[in-house]
Amino acid sequence: MMPRIRNQLAGVVLLGIAAIGCSGAVPRASDSSAAIVAAQAQPVITQGDLPVPSTVVWTPLIDSSMSQWRAWKKDVMPVGWTAKDGLLTKDRTVGDLESRAQYANFELEFDWMVGEVGNAGLFYRVTEEYERPYWSGPEYQLLDDERHPDGKDRLRSAGAAYGLYAAPKGVVKPAGQWNSARVIVNRNVVEHWLNGQQVVQYELRSPDWTAKVKASKFAEFPNYGLAPRGYLALQGDHTGMLSIRGMRIRELP
């Protein structure tokens, strides 16, 4: 081999070694740009994944006294709700419930079960400005997806932010079985969880949220979803059985 060619080849080899040394790894024939990007991708972190300080304690919301609740805009419990051994139940159309305390940023957990064709909801950051709690507070839908007509519309199905953000099909359990719910509200970020799966995430006041509200039946209520803190409310004015157990809340810093 001629000296000049030998010197050129040696230079190429040295450059290759230097490149490998800088990268810290020898590329394999099976590597592709897609695989490299996937390996470097970071998992999406939601509020539900973030640790909560140990000083933040859970507060049970249901017991036989129902001291944490009252009828909507009244100071007594409405007739038709039964609370015993941590289980809250109604089996017909009754008045809505409203929490006595208000909450801004919080994590709420509870189990729920509806009867056949059952329909109810859990509202948060509710104000008493309007006649109904769902005219001011967003709703976590509680529904028998299989039998109730609303179950055909993902925007009105179990776990959905009613009328605004759809929940996926196949997560809710049938009527007569217990489902687990989790609602996280932290500043403007809201998450709905159903049976251990996040089914909805949205941001209050965002352009997307604002557009959805304007296109919905809530457009006629100018302060819908805008309160920085508010009451919880449980819907009782629909027919059918509803049971709630293990409801607890902790306020987030």
C-alpha positions in Angstrom: 0.0 0.0 0.0 1.3 3.5 -0.8 2.3 5.6 2.2 -0.1 8.4 1.2 -3.2 6.1 1.1 -2.1 4.4 4.3 -1.9 7.7 6.1 -5.4 8.7 4.8 -7.0 5.4 6.1 -5.4 5.9 9.5 -6.9 9.3 9.7 -10.3 8.0 9.0 -10.0 5.3 11.6 -8.9 7.8 14.2 -11.8 10.1 13.5 -14.2 7.1 13.8 -12.7 6.2 17.2 -13.0 9.8 18.4 -16.7 10.0 17.4 -17.5 6.8 19.2 -15.7 8.0 22.3 -17.6 11.3 22.3 -21.0 9.5 22.1 -20.1 7.1 24.9 -21.6 4.0 23.0 -20.9 2.0 20.0 -23.9 2.2 17.5 -25.5 -1.2 16.8 -26.8 -2.2 13.4 -30.3 -2.6 14.9 -30.4 1.1 16.2 -32.7 3.5 14.3 -33.5 7.1 14.8 -37.0 6.2 16.0 -35.6 3.8 18.6 -33.1 6.4 19.9 -35.9 9.0 20.2 -38.1 6.5 22.1 -35.3 5.6 24.5 -34.7 9.3 25.2 -38.4 10.2 25.6 -39.5 11.2 29.1 -42.7 9.8 30.6 -45.6 12.2 31.0 -46.0 13.2 34.6 -49.5 14.1 35.8 -50.6 15.6 39.1 -51.7 12.1 40.2 -48.1 10.9 39.9 -46.6 13.6 42.0 -45.8 13.0 45.7 -47.9 14.8 48.2 -46.2 16.0 51.4 -46.8 13.7 54.4 -48.2 16.7 56.3 -51.2 16.7 54.0 -53.9 14.5 55.7 -57.0 12.9 54.4 -60.4 14.0 55.8 -63.3 11.5 55.6 -66.4 13.1 54.2 -69.1 10.5 54.9 -70.3 9.1 58.3 -73.6 8.5 59.9 -73.8 12.1 61.1 -73.3 13.6 57.6 -72.0 16.6 59.4 -69.9 17.6 56.4 -72.9 17.9 54.1 -76.2 19.8 53.8 -79.0 20.3 51.3 -78.3 22.6 48.4 -78.4 26.2 49.8 -79.9 25.0 53.1 -78.6 24.1 56.5 -80.2 20.7 56.9 -79.9 17.3 55.1 -82.5 16.6 52.5 -84.9 13.8 53.0 -84.1 10.6 51.0 -80.4 10.2 51.6 -79.3 7.4 54.0 -75.8 7.3 55.6 -74.7 4.2 57.7 -71.3 2.7 58.3 -69.6 5.0 55.8 -72.1 4.2 53.0 -74.3 7.0 51.5 -77.3 5.8 49.5 -80.3 7.2 47.7 -82.8 5.1 45.7 -85.1 7.7 44.2 -85.1 11.4 43.2 -84.0 13.5 46.1 -82.4 16.9 46.7 -78.8 17.6 45.8 -76.1 17.6 48.5 -73.6 20.5 49.1 -70.5 20.3 51.2 -70.2 22.7 54.1 -66.6 23.4 53.4 -65.1 25.0 50.3 -62.0 23.7 48.5 -59.5 25.2 46.1 -56.8 22.7 45.3 -57.5 19.1 46.4 -57.5 15.4 45.8 -60.8 13.6 46.2 -61.3 9.8 46.3 -64.5 7.7 46.5 -66.2 4.5 45.3 -69.5 4.8 43.6 -72.2 2.5 42.2 -75.4 3.2 40.3 -78.4 1.1 39.6 -79.7 0.2 36.1 -80.1 3.4 34.0 -78.5 5.3 36.9 -77.4 8.9 36.4 -75.7 11.2 38.9 -72.7 13.5 39.2 -70.1 14.9 41.5 -69.5 18.7 41.1 -66.5 20.7 42.3 -65.6 24.4 42.8 -69.4 25.0 43.0 -70.7 28.5 44.0 -74.2 29.4 45.1 -74.5 32.1 42.4 -76.9 30.1 40.3 -80.0 28.1 40.9 -78.3 24.7 40.3 -74.8 23.5 41.3 -74.0 22.3 37.8 -74.4 25.8 36.4 -71.2 26.9 38.2 -69.2 23.7 38.9 -67.7 21.2 36.5 -69.0 17.7 36.8 -67.5 14.2 37.1 -70.2 12.0 35.5 -71.5 9.0 37.4 -73.5 6.8 34.9 -74.7 3.4 33.8 -73.0 3.7 30.4 -74.6 0.5 29.1 -78.2 1.3 29.6 -78.5 5.1 30.0 -78.8 7.1 26.7 -76.0 9.4 27.8 -73.6 6.5 27.6 -73.8 6.6 23.8 -72.1 10.1 24.0 -68.5 10.0 25.4 -68.9 13.6 26.5 -71.7 12.5 28.8 -70.4 9.0 29.8 -69.0 7.8 33.1 -65.9 9.7 34.2 -66.3 12.5 31.6 -66.1 16.2 32.5 -69.8 16.4 31.5 -70.4 18.0 28.2 -66.8 19.1 27.7 -64.2 16.4 27.8 -64.9 12.8 26.9 -63.9 9.7 28.8 -62.8 6.5 26.9 -65.2 3.6 26.5 -64.8 0.3 28.4 -63.3 1.6 31.7 -66.5 1.9 33.8 -68.0 -1.2 35.4 -71.6 -2.2 34.9 -74.5 -1.0 37.0 -74.6 -2.8 40.4 -70.8 -2.9 40.6 -68.5 -0.6 42.5 -66.3 1.9 40.6 -63.4 3.9 42.1 -63.2 7.6 41.3 -60.4 10.1 41.9 -60.6 13.9 41.1 -57.5 16.1 41.3 -57.9 19.9 41.0 -54.6 21.8 41.3 -54.7 25.4 40.3 -56.2 25.2 36.8 -55.3 21.6 36.1 -58.0 19.0 36.6 -57.8 15.2 36.3 -60.5 12.6 36.4 -59.6 9.0 37.2 -61.8 6.0 36.9 -60.9 2.5 38.2 -57.2 3.4 38.4 -57.0 4.9 34.9 -56.8 8.6 34.1 -59.7 9.2 31.7 -59.8 13.1 31.5 -57.3 15.9 31.9 -57.9 19.5 31.1 -56.9 23.0 32.0 -59.4 25.5 33.3 -59.4 28.9 31.6 -57.2 27.5 28.7 -58.2 28.5 25.1 -59.3 24.9 24.5 -61.5 24.8 27.6 -62.9 28.3 26.9 -63.9 27.2 23.4 -65.5 24.1 24.6 -67.6 26.0 27.2 -68.7 28.5 24.6 -69.9 25.6 22.4 -71.8 23.9 25.2 -75.0 24.4 27.1 -72.9 26.1 29.9 -72.3 29.1 27.7 -75.2 30.9 29.2 -73.5 30.9 32.6 -70.7 33.4 32.3 -68.9 32.2 35.5 -69.1 28.5 34.8 -65.9 26.8 36.1 -64.2 30.1 36.9 -64.3 30.0 40.7 -60.8 29.5 42.3 -62.5 27.6 45.2 -66.0 26.3 45.9 -68.2 23.6 47.3 -68.5 20.0 46.4 -72.0 18.8 45.4 -73.6 15.4 44.8 -76.5 15.2 42.4 -79.7 13.6 43.7 -82.3 15.1 41.4 -82.2 12.1 38.9 -84.0 8.9 39.3 -82.3 5.6 40.2 -80.0 4.3 42.9 -76.7 5.9 43.8 -74.3 4.6 46.5 -71.1 6.3 47.6 -68.5 4.9 50.1 -65.1 5.7 51.3 -65.2 9.4 50.2 -62.2 11.3 51.5 -60.4 14.5 50.6 -57.1 16.2 51.1 -56.3 19.7 50.3 -53.1 20.3 48.2 -50.5 22.9 49.0 
